[in-house]
Amino acid sequence: MATADRSTSRVRRSSLLLGTAAFALLVAPAAHPPAVASCAAPYLVDVDSLVLARGATATIEGRAFADGCRDSMSCGPGLGCDDCEYDDPPEKPMEDVALQLVQRGRTWDLGVADAESAADDRLGWVTWTFEVPKGVKPGPARLVADGAGPTRIRIG
């Protein structure tokens, strides 16, 4: 009988040890790959809940309209960042960035503008000033700029 008790005790201990190990694997933090930076995609500024009036003059601004992405560096054996260089070529402002209004299968060209440069500390900033087409109907519409996703707006 003593042999059976020892055997049962070993099975319980083994089961407990196995269960504890499995639980530890589940709750232990997993190793994550190193974080990777990325440059922002072009976007329009302050257009959430934007309402444009037909025939009115409007100004829309955009950011991150630049070609290239300088988001990584390599550093040599020097002290600090004295010996660091960007891995990628400098970003260049986009030229001839078109802005369009799209509604109910129809498209209106609103304007074309060049993005600003890094010299002004405004790399990739674009401003379009235009008259909202009178042929646009009241209701939902989208603004679409080259390189940016469509942005929902309303026509009042």
C-alpha positions as CSV (number, residue, x, y, z in Angstrom):
1,M,0.0,0.0,0.0
2,A,2.9,2.3,0.8
3,T,4.1,1.9,-2.8
4,A,0.8,2.9,-4.2
5,D,0.8,6.1,-2.0
6,R,4.3,7.0,-3.2
7,S,3.3,6.4,-6.8
8,T,0.1,8.6,-6.3
9,S,2.2,11.3,-4.6
10,R,4.7,11.3,-7.5
11,V,1.9,11.6,-10.1
12,R,0.3,14.5,-8.1
13,R,3.7,16.2,-7.8
14,S,4.5,15.7,-11.5
15,S,1.1,17.0,-12.5
16,L,1.4,20.0,-10.2
17,L,4.9,20.8,-11.6
18,L,3.7,20.4,-15.2
19,G,0.7,22.6,-14.5
20,T,2.9,25.3,-12.9
21,A,5.3,25.2,-15.8
22,A,2.5,25.6,-18.3
23,F,1.0,28.5,-16.4
24,A,4.4,30.2,-16.2
25,L,4.7,29.9,-20.0
26,L,1.3,31.5,-20.5
27,V,1.8,34.5,-18.2
28,A,5.5,35.1,-18.9
29,P,6.2,38.1,-21.1
30,A,7.0,37.1,-24.7
31,A,10.0,38.5,-26.4
32,H,9.0,41.2,-28.8
33,P,11.0,42.3,-31.9
34,P,12.6,45.7,-31.5
35,A,10.4,48.7,-32.3
36,V,10.7,50.1,-35.8
37,A,9.9,53.8,-36.5
38,S,8.1,54.8,-39.6
39,C,7.3,58.0,-41.3
40,A,3.8,59.4,-41.3
41,A,1.6,59.1,-44.4
42,P,0.3,62.4,-45.8
43,Y,-2.9,63.6,-44.2
44,L,-5.2,66.6,-44.1
45,V,-5.3,68.8,-41.0
46,D,-8.4,69.7,-38.9
47,V,-10.9,68.2,-41.3
48,D,-12.8,66.1,-38.8
49,S,-16.4,67.3,-38.8
50,L,-15.6,69.9,-41.5
51,V,-18.6,71.4,-43.3
52,L,-17.9,73.4,-46.5
53,A,-20.4,75.8,-48.0
54,R,-21.1,75.8,-51.7
55,G,-19.5,78.8,-53.5
56,A,-17.5,79.8,-50.4
57,T,-13.7,80.2,-50.3
58,A,-12.0,77.5,-48.2
59,T,-8.5,76.7,-47.1
60,I,-7.3,73.2,-46.4
61,E,-3.9,72.3,-45.0
62,G,-2.0,69.0,-45.2
63,R,1.1,67.6,-43.6
64,A,3.7,64.9,-44.3
65,F,3.6,65.4,-48.1
66,A,7.2,64.5,-48.6
67,D,9.0,61.8,-50.6
68,G,11.4,59.6,-48.7
69,C,11.6,58.7,-45.0
70,R,14.5,59.4,-42.7
71,D,13.6,57.2,-39.8
72,S,16.8,55.3,-39.1
73,M,20.4,56.1,-38.4
74,S,23.7,54.2,-38.1
75,C,26.3,55.2,-35.6
76,G,30.0,54.5,-35.6
77,P,32.2,53.8,-32.6
78,G,32.6,57.5,-31.7
79,L,31.2,59.1,-28.6
80,G,27.5,59.9,-28.4
81,C,25.9,60.9,-31.7
82,D,29.0,62.5,-33.1
83,D,29.5,59.7,-35.5
84,C,25.8,59.0,-36.6
85,E,24.5,59.3,-40.1
86,Y,21.1,58.8,-41.6
87,D,20.7,55.5,-43.6
88,D,18.3,57.1,-46.0
89,P,18.6,60.1,-48.4
90,P,17.0,63.4,-47.2
91,E,13.2,63.7,-47.6
92,K,12.0,66.0,-50.4
93,P,8.8,68.0,-50.5
94,M,6.3,66.7,-52.9
95,E,5.5,68.9,-55.9
96,D,2.2,69.4,-57.7
97,V,0.0,67.8,-55.0
98,A,-3.6,67.8,-56.3
99,L,-6.6,68.1,-54.0
100,Q,-10.0,66.9,-55.3
101,L,-13.6,66.8,-53.9
102,V,-15.5,63.6,-54.7
103,Q,-19.2,63.2,-54.2
104,R,-21.8,60.8,-55.7
105,G,-19.4,59.5,-58.4
106,R,-18.4,63.0,-59.5
107,T,-14.9,64.6,-59.0
108,W,-14.0,68.3,-58.9
109,D,-10.3,69.5,-59.1
110,L,-9.9,72.0,-56.3
111,G,-6.2,72.9,-56.7
112,V,-2.6,71.9,-57.0
113,A,0.2,73.1,-54.6
114,D,3.8,72.3,-53.8
115,A,4.7,71.1,-50.3
116,E,7.0,73.4,-48.3
117,S,10.6,72.5,-47.5
118,A,12.7,71.7,-44.5
119,A,14.4,75.2,-44.8
120,D,11.2,76.7,-43.2
121,D,10.9,73.9,-40.7
122,R,7.7,73.0,-42.6
123,L,8.8,70.0,-44.6
124,G,5.8,68.5,-46.4
125,W,3.2,71.2,-45.4
126,V,0.7,72.0,-48.1
127,T,-2.0,74.6,-48.3
128,W,-4.8,74.8,-50.8
129,T,-7.2,77.7,-51.1
130,F,-10.1,77.2,-53.4
131,E,-13.7,78.0,-54.1
132,V,-16.1,75.2,-53.2
133,P,-17.9,74.2,-56.4
134,K,-21.5,75.4,-56.7
135,G,-22.4,72.1,-58.4
136,V,-21.7,70.1,-55.2
137,K,-24.8,68.8,-53.4
138,P,-25.5,69.2,-49.7
139,G,-24.5,66.1,-47.8
140,P,-21.5,63.8,-47.4
141,A,-18.4,64.2,-49.7
142,R,-14.7,63.3,-49.6
143,L,-11.5,65.3,-50.0
144,V,-8.7,63.4,-51.7
145,A,-5.1,64.6,-51.9
146,D,-2.3,62.9,-53.8
147,G,-0.7,60.3,-51.5
148,A,-3.3,60.7,-48.7
149,G,-6.3,58.6,-48.0
150,P,-9.8,60.0,-48.6
151,T,-11.2,62.3,-45.9
152,R,-14.9,62.5,-45.2
153,I,-16.5,65.9,-45.0
154,R,-19.9,67.5,-45.3
155,I,-21.2,70.1,-47.8
156,G,-23.7,72.5,-46.2
